């Protein structure tokens, strides 16, 4: 059987944690920071763990983790 290819876009944007959860960058941080509250900007630092339904979709695109 041929090897399955990983989606290039997923490879660049997501990582798996040791327990198999999907980690991604926070949403809503690209532009328009003046409109956001300081609390929102502070809470959106770092990365976030994706919800299970979304993570299931992403894992289909990364067959080998």
SEFIZA-3560 file (N, C-alpha, C; in Angstrom, 3 decimals):
REM SEFIZA-3560
<numar><xx>0.839</xx><yy>-1.202</yy><zz>0.000</zz><atom>N</atom></numar>
<numar><xx>0.000</xx><yy>0.000</yy><zz>0.000</zz><atom>CA</atom></numar>
<numar><xx>0.878</xx><yy>1.257</yy><zz>0.000</zz><atom>C</atom></numar>
<numar><xx>0.451</xx><yy>2.276</yy><zz>-0.747</zz><atom>N</atom></numar>
<numar><xx>1.229</xx><yy>3.516</yy><zz>-0.719</zz><atom>CA</atom></numar>
<numar><xx>1.038</xx><yy>4.253</yy><zz>0.610</zz><atom>C</atom></numar>
<numar><xx>1.996</xx><yy>5.108</yy><zz>0.918</zz><atom>N</atom></numar>
<numar><xx>1.892</xx><yy>5.906</yy><zz>2.138</zz><atom>CA</atom></numar>
<numar><xx>0.854</xx><yy>6.999</yy><zz>1.934</zz><atom>C</atom></numar>
<numar><xx>0.183</xx><yy>7.378</yy><zz>3.029</zz><atom>N</atom></numar>
<numar><xx>-0.776</xx><yy>8.477</yy><zz>2.971</zz><atom>CA</atom></numar>
<numar><xx>-0.037</xx><yy>9.793</yy><zz>3.146</zz><atom>C</atom></numar>
<numar><xx>-0.486</xx><yy>10.810</yy><zz>2.436</zz><atom>N</atom></numar>
<numar><xx>0.159</xx><yy>12.113</yy><zz>2.555</zz><atom>CA</atom></numar>
<numar><xx>-0.537</xx><yy>12.955</yy><zz>3.619</zz><atom>C</atom></numar>
<numar><xx>0.264</xx><yy>13.721</yy><zz>4.339</zz><atom>N</atom></numar>
<numar><xx>-0.258</xx><yy>14.687</yy><zz>5.303</zz><atom>CA</atom></numar>
<numar><xx>-0.576</xx><yy>15.979</yy><zz>4.565</zz><atom>C</atom></numar>
<numar><xx>-1.709</xx><yy>16.618</yy><zz>4.923</zz><atom>N</atom></numar>
<numar><xx>-2.046</xx><yy>17.913</yy><zz>4.326</zz><atom>CA</atom></numar>
<numar><xx>-0.994</xx><yy>18.939</yy><zz>4.727</zz><atom>C</atom></numar>
<numar><xx>-0.428</xx><yy>19.637</yy><zz>3.762</zz><atom>N</atom></numar>
<numar><xx>0.632</xx><yy>20.603</yy><zz>4.049</zz><atom>CA</atom></numar>
<numar><xx>0.153</xx><yy>21.725</yy><zz>4.953</zz><atom>C</atom></numar>
<numar><xx>-1.078</xx><yy>22.180</yy><zz>4.759</zz><atom>N</atom></numar>
<numar><xx>-1.592</xx><yy>23.279</yy><zz>5.576</zz><atom>CA</atom></numar>
<numar><xx>-1.737</xx><yy>22.864</yy><zz>7.033</zz><atom>C</atom></numar>
<numar><xx>-2.137</xx><yy>21.619</yy><zz>7.263</zz><atom>N</atom></numar>
<numar><xx>-2.310</xx><yy>21.121</yy><zz>8.625</zz><atom>CA</atom></numar>
<numar><xx>-0.955</xx><yy>20.949</yy><zz>9.297</zz><atom>C</atom></numar>
<numar><xx>0.017</xx><yy>20.491</yy><zz>8.541</zz><atom>N</atom></numar>
<numar><xx>1.369</xx><yy>20.291</yy><zz>9.049</zz><atom>CA</atom></numar>
<numar><xx>1.946</xx><yy>21.595</yy><zz>9.588</zz><atom>C</atom></numar>
<numar><xx>1.606</xx><yy>22.722</yy><zz>8.930</zz><atom>N</atom></numar>
<numar><xx>2.150</xx><yy>24.017</yy><zz>9.323</zz><atom>CA</atom></numar>
<numar><xx>1.413</xx><yy>24.625</yy><zz>10.509</zz><atom>C</atom></numar>
<numar><xx>0.138</xx><yy>24.288</yy><zz>10.687</zz><atom>N</atom></numar>
<numar><xx>-0.691</xx><yy>25.018</yy><zz>11.641</zz><atom>CA</atom></numar>
<numar><xx>-0.981</xx><yy>24.285</yy><zz>12.947</zz><atom>C</atom></numar>
<numar><xx>-0.853</xx><yy>22.974</yy><zz>12.973</zz><atom>N</atom></numar>
<numar><xx>-1.276</xx><yy>22.208</yy><zz>14.149</zz><atom>CA</atom></numar>
<numar><xx>-0.184</xx><yy>21.268</yy><zz>14.624</zz><atom>C</atom></numar>
<numar><xx>-0.196</xx><yy>20.987</yy><zz>15.935</zz><atom>N</atom></numar>
<numar><xx>0.712</xx><yy>20.002</yy><zz>16.524</zz><atom>CA</atom></numar>
<numar><xx>-0.116</xx><yy>19.106</yy><zz>17.438</zz><atom>C</atom></numar>
<numar><xx>0.341</xx><yy>17.884</yy><zz>17.636</zz><atom>N</atom></numar>
<numar><xx>-0.327</xx><yy>16.978</yy><zz>18.567</zz><atom>CA</atom></numar>
<numar><xx>0.399</xx><yy>16.982</yy><zz>19.896</zz><atom>C</atom></numar>
<numar><xx>-0.363</xx><yy>16.947</yy><zz>20.991</zz><atom>N</atom></numar>
<numar><xx>0.235</xx><yy>16.825</yy><zz>22.314</zz><atom>CA</atom></numar>
<numar><xx>0.560</xx><yy>15.358</yy><zz>22.565</zz><atom>C</atom></numar>
<numar><xx>1.247</xx><yy>15.077</yy><zz>23.659</zz><atom>N</atom></numar>
<numar><xx>1.629</xx><yy>13.703</yy><zz>23.981</zz><atom>CA</atom></numar>
<numar><xx>0.397</xx><yy>12.823</yy><zz>24.202</zz><atom>C</atom></numar>
<numar><xx>-0.686</xx><yy>13.404</yy><zz>24.703</zz><atom>N</atom></numar>
<numar><xx>-1.897</xx><yy>12.619</yy><zz>24.947</zz><atom>CA</atom></numar>
<numar><xx>-2.795</xx><yy>12.539</yy><zz>23.717</zz><atom>C</atom></numar>
<numar><xx>-2.358</xx><yy>13.163</yy><zz>22.596</zz><atom>N</atom></numar>
<numar><xx>-3.115</xx><yy>13.034</yy><zz>21.350</zz><atom>CA</atom></numar>
<numar><xx>-4.090</xx><yy>14.154</yy><zz>21.072</zz><atom>C</atom></numar>
<numar><xx>-4.087</xx><yy>15.207</yy><zz>21.898</zz><atom>N</atom></numar>
<numar><xx>-4.963</xx><yy>16.341</yy><zz>21.629</zz><atom>CA</atom></numar>
<numar><xx>-4.308</xx><yy>17.242</yy><zz>20.590</zz><atom>C</atom></numar>
<numar><xx>-5.123</xx><yy>18.051</yy><zz>19.914</zz><atom>N</atom></numar>
<numar><xx>-4.614</xx><yy>18.916</yy><zz>18.853</zz><atom>CA</atom></numar>
<numar><xx>-4.417</xx><yy>20.323</yy><zz>19.416</zz><atom>C</atom></numar>
<numar><xx>-3.213</xx><yy>20.853</yy><zz>19.231</zz><atom>N</atom></numar>
<numar><xx>-2.850</xx><yy>22.177</yy><zz>19.714</zz><atom>CA</atom></numar>
<numar><xx>-2.751</xx><yy>23.104</yy><zz>18.523</zz><atom>C</atom></numar>
<numar><xx>-3.304</xx><yy>24.322</yy><zz>18.660</zz><atom>N</atom></numar>
<numar><xx>-3.259</xx><yy>25.283</yy><zz>17.552</zz><atom>CA</atom></numar>
<numar><xx>-3.076</xx><yy>26.679</yy><zz>18.099</zz><atom>C</atom></numar>
<numar><xx>-2.763</xx><yy>27.616</yy><zz>17.203</zz><atom>N</atom></numar>
<numar><xx>-2.660</xx><yy>29.004</yy><zz>17.603</zz><atom>CA</atom></numar>
<numar><xx>-4.028</xx><yy>29.555</yy><zz>17.953</zz><atom>C</atom></numar>
<numar><xx>-4.033</xx><yy>30.578</yy><zz>18.787</zz><atom>N</atom></numar>
<numar><xx>-5.305</xx><yy>31.189</yy><zz>19.184</zz><atom>CA</atom></numar>
<numar><xx>-5.951</xx><yy>31.892</yy><zz>17.993</zz><atom>C</atom></numar>
<numar><xx>-7.263</xx><yy>31.829</yy><zz>17.909</zz><atom>N</atom></numar>
<numar><xx>-7.999</xx><yy>32.518</yy><zz>16.843</zz><atom>CA</atom></numar>
<numar><xx>-8.224</xx><yy>33.974</yy><zz>17.227</zz><atom>C</atom></numar>
<numar><xx>-8.391</xx><yy>34.835</yy><zz>16.228</zz><atom>N</atom></numar>
<numar><xx>-8.760</xx><yy>36.222</yy><zz>16.470</zz><atom>CA</atom></numar>
<numar><xx>-7.617</xx><yy>37.122</yy><zz>16.866</zz><atom>C</atom></numar>
<numar><xx>-6.393</xx><yy>36.825</yy><zz>16.418</zz><atom>N</atom></numar>
<numar><xx>-5.251</xx><yy>37.647</yy><zz>16.812</zz><atom>CA</atom></numar>
<numar><xx>-4.537</xx><yy>38.289</yy><zz>15.631</zz><atom>C</atom></numar>
<numar><xx>-5.080</xx><yy>38.242</yy><zz>14.454</zz><atom>N</atom></numar>
<numar><xx>-4.363</xx><yy>38.695</yy><zz>13.271</zz><atom>CA</atom></numar>
<numar><xx>-4.347</xx><yy>40.215</yy><zz>13.138</zz><atom>C</atom></numar>
<numar><xx>-5.472</xx><yy>40.854</yy><zz>13.378</zz><atom>N</atom></numar>
<numar><xx>-5.532</xx><yy>42.308</yy><zz>13.206</zz><atom>CA</atom></numar>
<numar><xx>-6.663</xx><yy>42.846</yy><zz>14.058</zz><atom>C</atom></numar>
<numar><xx>-6.788</xx><yy>44.182</yy><zz>14.130</zz><atom>N</atom></numar>
<numar><xx>-7.878</xx><yy>44.792</yy><zz>14.895</zz><atom>CA</atom></numar>
<numar><xx>-7.676</xx><yy>44.726</yy><zz>16.386</zz><atom>C</atom></numar>
<numar><xx>-6.417</xx><yy>44.801</yy><zz>16.850</zz><atom>N</atom></numar>
<numar><xx>-6.160</xx><yy>44.692</yy><zz>18.293</zz><atom>CA</atom></numar>
<numar><xx>-6.684</xx><yy>45.898</yy><zz>19.062</zz><atom>C</atom></numar>
<numar><xx>-6.861</xx><yy>47.031</yy><zz>18.376</zz><atom>N</atom></numar>
<numar><xx>-7.353</xx><yy>48.221</yy><zz>19.069</zz><atom>CA</atom></numar>
<numar><xx>-8.773</xx><yy>47.989</yy><zz>19.588</zz><atom>C</atom></numar>
<numar><xx>-9.556</xx><yy>47.223</yy><zz>18.840</zz><atom>N</atom></numar>
<numar><xx>-10.939</xx><yy>46.952</yy><zz>19.253</zz><atom>CA</atom></numar>
<numar><xx>-11.017</xx><yy>45.968</yy><zz>20.406</zz><atom>C</atom></numar>
<numar><xx>-10.011</xx><yy>45.130</yy><zz>20.567</zz><atom>N</atom></numar>
<numar><xx>-10.062</xx><yy>44.083</yy><zz>21.585</zz><atom>CA</atom></numar>
<numar><xx>-9.735</xx><yy>44.651</yy><zz>22.956</zz><atom>C</atom></numar>
<numar><xx>-10.313</xx><yy>44.056</yy><zz>23.981</zz><atom>N</atom></numar>
<numar><xx>-9.990</xx><yy>44.485</yy><zz>25.342</zz><atom>CA</atom></numar>
<numar><xx>-8.618</xx><yy>43.938</yy><zz>25.724</zz><atom>C</atom></numar>
<numar><xx>-7.993</xx><yy>44.582</yy><zz>26.697</zz><atom>N</atom></numar>
<numar><xx>-6.690</xx><yy>44.109</yy><zz>27.162</zz><atom>CA</atom></numar>
<numar><xx>-6.781</xx><yy>42.700</yy><zz>27.721</zz><atom>C</atom></numar>
<numar><xx>-7.892</xx><yy>42.395</yy><zz>28.379</zz><atom>N</atom></numar>
<numar><xx>-8.092</xx><yy>41.058</yy><zz>28.931</zz><atom>CA</atom></numar>
<numar><xx>-8.132</xx><yy>40.018</yy><zz>27.816</zz><atom>C</atom></numar>
<numar><xx>-8.804</xx><yy>40.337</yy><zz>26.726</zz><atom>N</atom></numar>
<numar><xx>-8.912</xx><yy>39.411</yy><zz>25.605</zz><atom>CA</atom></numar>
<numar><xx>-7.543</xx><yy>39.171</yy><zz>24.967</zz><atom>C</atom></numar>
<numar><xx>-6.782</xx><yy>40.243</yy><zz>24.777</zz><atom>N</atom></numar>
<numar><xx>-5.448</xx><yy>40.118</yy><zz>24.192</zz><atom>CA</atom></numar>
<numar><xx>-4.567</xx><yy>39.256</yy><zz>25.094</zz><atom>C</atom></numar>
<numar><xx>-4.652</xx><yy>39.474</yy><zz>26.389</zz><atom>N</atom></numar>
<numar><xx>-3.841</xx><yy>38.732</yy><zz>27.360</zz><atom>CA</atom></numar>
<numar><xx>-4.214</xx><yy>37.245</yy><zz>27.366</zz><atom>C</atom></numar>
<numar><xx>-5.504</xx><yy>36.961</yy><zz>27.310</zz><atom>N</atom></numar>
<numar><xx>-5.959</xx><yy>35.564</yy><zz>27.366</zz><atom>CA</atom></numar>
<numar><xx>-5.690</xx><yy>34.804</yy><zz>26.077</zz><atom>C</atom></numar>
<numar><xx>-5.425</xx><yy>35.512</yy><zz>24.983</zz><atom>N</atom></numar>
<numar><xx>-5.189</xx><yy>34.854</yy><zz>23.706</zz><atom>CA</atom></numar>
<numar><xx>-3.717</xx><yy>34.606</yy><zz>23.422</zz><atom>C</atom></numar>
<numar><xx>-2.859</xx><yy>34.767</yy><zz>24.417</zz><atom>N</atom></numar>
<numar><xx>-1.439</xx><yy>34.462</yy><zz>24.219</zz><atom>CA</atom></numar>
<numar><xx>-1.251</xx><yy>32.956</yy><zz>24.110</zz><atom>C</atom></numar>
<numar><xx>-0.182</xx><yy>32.563</yy><zz>23.435</zz><atom>N</atom></numar>
<numar><xx>0.161</xx><yy>31.146</yy><zz>23.382</zz><atom>CA</atom></numar>
<numar><xx>-0.735</xx><yy>30.355</yy><zz>22.451</zz><atom>C</atom></numar>
<numar><xx>-0.981</xx><yy>29.110</yy><zz>22.812</zz><atom>N</atom></numar>
<numar><xx>-1.761</xx><yy>28.211</yy><zz>21.971</zz><atom>CA</atom></numar>
<numar><xx>-3.001</xx><yy>27.723</yy><zz>22.710</zz><atom>C</atom></numar>
<numar><xx>-3.881</xx><yy>27.075</yy><zz>21.969</zz><atom>N</atom></numar>
<numar><xx>-5.119</xx><yy>26.554</yy><zz>22.540</zz><atom>CA</atom></numar>
<numar><xx>-5.285</xx><yy>25.097</yy><zz>22.141</zz><atom>C</atom></numar>
<numar><xx>-6.018</xx><yy>24.355</yy><zz>22.959</zz><atom>N</atom></numar>
<numar><xx>-6.375</xx><yy>22.970</yy><zz>22.639</zz><atom>CA</atom></numar>
<numar><xx>-7.714</xx><yy>22.993</yy><zz>21.908</zz><atom>C</atom></numar>
<numar><xx>-7.775</xx><yy>22.310</yy><zz>20.780</zz><atom>N</atom></numar>
<numar><xx>-9.003</xx><yy>22.316</yy><zz>19.977</zz><atom>CA</atom></numar>
<numar><xx>-10.068</xx><yy>21.427</yy><zz>20.605</zz><atom>C</atom></numar>
<numar><xx>-11.333</xx><yy>21.757</yy><zz>20.324</zz><atom>N</atom></numar>
<numar><xx>-12.441</xx><yy>20.934</yy><zz>20.807</zz><atom>CA</atom></numar>
<numar><xx>-12.428</xx><yy>19.586</yy><zz>20.087</zz><atom>C</atom></numar>
<numar><xx>-13.041</xx><yy>18.588</yy><zz>20.690</zz><atom>N</atom></numar>
<numar><xx>-12.996</xx><yy>17.227</yy><zz>20.146</zz><atom>CA</atom></numar>
<numar><xx>-13.566</xx><yy>17.103</yy><zz>18.728</zz><atom>C</atom></numar>
<numar><xx>-14.732</xx><yy>17.720</yy><zz>18.425</zz><atom>N</atom></numar>
<numar><xx>-15.244</xx><yy>17.585</yy><zz>17.053</zz><atom>CA</atom></numar>
<numar><xx>-14.306</xx><yy>18.194</yy><zz>16.006</zz><atom>C</atom></numar>
<numar><xx>-13.697</xx><yy>19.338</yy><zz>16.339</zz><atom>N</atom></numar>
<numar><xx>-12.762</xx><yy>19.968</yy><zz>15.403</zz><atom>CA</atom></numar>
<numar><xx>-11.479</xx><yy>19.160</yy><zz>15.294</zz><atom>C</atom></numar>
<numar><xx>-11.017</xx><yy>18.640</yy><zz>16.417</zz><atom>N</atom></numar>
<numar><xx>-9.770</xx><yy>17.868</yy><zz>16.439</zz><atom>CA</atom></numar>
<numar><xx>-9.899</xx><yy>16.605</yy><zz>15.588</zz><atom>C</atom></numar>
<numar><xx>-11.080</xx><yy>16.008</yy><zz>15.570</zz><atom>N</atom></numar>
<numar><xx>-11.300</xx><yy>14.799</yy><zz>14.783</zz><atom>CA</atom></numar>
<numar><xx>-11.094</xx><yy>15.072</yy><zz>13.297</zz><atom>C</atom></numar>
<numar><xx>-11.533</xx><yy>16.239</yy><zz>12.838</zz><atom>N</atom></numar>
<numar><xx>-11.361</xx><yy>16.619</yy><zz>11.432</zz><atom>CA</atom></numar>
<numar><xx>-9.882</xx><yy>16.798</yy><zz>11.117</zz><atom>C</atom></numar>
<numar><xx>-9.166</xx><yy>17.475</yy><zz>12.004</zz><atom>N</atom></numar>
<numar><xx>-7.749</xx><yy>17.747</yy><zz>11.790</zz><atom>CA</atom></numar>
<numar><xx>-6.954</xx><yy>16.445</yy><zz>11.761</zz><atom>C</atom></numar>
<numar><xx>-7.311</xx><yy>15.505</yy><zz>12.628</zz><atom>N</atom></numar>
<numar><xx>-6.561</xx><yy>14.240</yy><zz>12.700</zz><atom>CA</atom></numar>
<numar><xx>-6.707</xx><yy>13.416</yy><zz>11.430</zz><atom>C</atom></numar>
<numar><xx>-7.795</xx><yy>13.611</yy><zz>10.699</zz><atom>N</atom></numar>
<numar><xx>-7.954</xx><yy>12.905</yy><zz>9.423</zz><atom>CA</atom></numar>
<numar><xx>-6.905</xx><yy>13.355</yy><zz>8.418</zz><atom>C</atom></numar>
<numar><xx>-6.497</xx><yy>14.616</yy><zz>8.531</zz><atom>N</atom></numar>
<numar><xx>-5.519</xx><yy>15.175</yy><zz>7.601</zz><atom>CA</atom></numar>
<numar><xx>-4.083</xx><yy>14.852</yy><zz>8.014</zz><atom>C</atom></numar>
<numar><xx>-3.879</xx><yy>14.335</yy><zz>9.235</zz><atom>N</atom></numar>
<numar><xx>-2.539</xx><yy>13.948</yy><zz>9.712</zz><atom>CA</atom></numar>
<numar><xx>-2.542</xx><yy>12.466</yy><zz>10.007</zz><atom>C</atom></numar>
<numar><xx>-2.404</xx><yy>11.610</yy><zz>9.027</zz><atom>N</atom></numar>
<numar><xx>-2.555</xx><yy>10.180</yy><zz>9.277</zz><atom>CA</atom></numar>
<numar><xx>-1.499</xx><yy>9.577</yy><zz>10.200</zz><atom>C</atom></numar>
<numar><xx>-0.327</xx><yy>10.187</yy><zz>10.286</zz><atom>N</atom></numar>
<numar><xx>0.740</xx><yy>9.602</yy><zz>11.109</zz><atom>CA</atom></numar>
<numar><xx>1.073</xx><yy>10.438</yy><zz>12.332</zz><atom>C</atom></numar>
<numar><xx>0.182</xx><yy>11.344</yy><zz>12.700</zz><atom>N</atom></numar>
<numar><xx>0.374</xx><yy>12.110</yy><zz>13.929</zz><atom>CA</atom></numar>
<numar><xx>1.265</xx><yy>13.293</yy><zz>13.863</zz><atom>C</atom></numar>
//
